[in-house]
């Protein structure tokens, strides 16, 4: 058995015995007579552990605060419990007024947002359409809006496109230059063959866009600008 010795260190001679500490209080330190540093790689004075504790405590507290803030932000946005399904749309018309974060609506009801707007993405050289990546809150569609169709399922999604599902860029209001993407079903397109995909390689489910004639709202804004 190893012999353990208790050594009493008094404050009056602490400067000579423990130069790393400033006026340490009276305390009892346990030393191992055979191996004074029983932990592998530990060759420092016991006082150094007193200095290290505040540093690790600060790191722990900062990490806990960061995790709590991240969790609060995710819960506030609803991302933690909501499934976001990405889609891509190629618009032949102007996407003026759209920006990352712009709403995506179904018949005017918000169901998602624009994630990215690109000049070109995975399309033929002759295709000048603007690709827009969106995310749809599938959980909200199911729980809040009563939609039973699984748009994340490729087969069911294809059926919705054949039923006339299309995307258009709409202006928010006369007073705003902001736009949003609206998804809707068009009866005159129901049963028609789905348009050819603009993607060279299948990377996202693609919602066909609809080129619409100039709306009355847009015409009125242009005439009175």
Order of alpha helices (4+ residues) and beta strands (2+ residues): beta-alpha-beta-alpha-beta-beta-beta-beta-alpha-alpha-beta-beta-beta-alpha
